[in-house]
Amino acid sequence: MTGALTLAATLILTNGRIWTGDGFASQVRIDGNTITEVRESPGETSFPSAGRVIDVRGRLALPCLLDKH
């Protein structure tokens, strides 16, 4: 098996400082291995719970940063 790992499940991170690559958000929805929706304000409506929801409780969440050299 070659190529990137593909995840089918939806993951929602909420209530945190989540780095998206373009800035910080309070909520993100991740489908497979791609950020598909971003909510920047904690007051915005939550995503529909169609998958695993993780409350990061105000902590910082970063994507995995790997250097393949």
HELIX and SHEET records of a PDB file:
SHEET    1   A 4 THR A  34  ARG A  39  0                                        
SHEET    2   A 4 PHE A  24  ASP A  31 -1                                        
SHEET    3   A 4 THR A  10  TRP A  19 -1                                        
SHEET    4   A 4 ARG A  52  ASP A  55  1                                        
SHEET    1   B 4 THR A  34  ARG A  39  0                                        
SHEET    2   B 4 PHE A  24  ASP A  31 -1                                        
SHEET    3   B 4 THR A  10  TRP A  19 -1                                        
SHEET    4   B 4 LEU A  60  ALA A  61  1                                        
END                                                                             
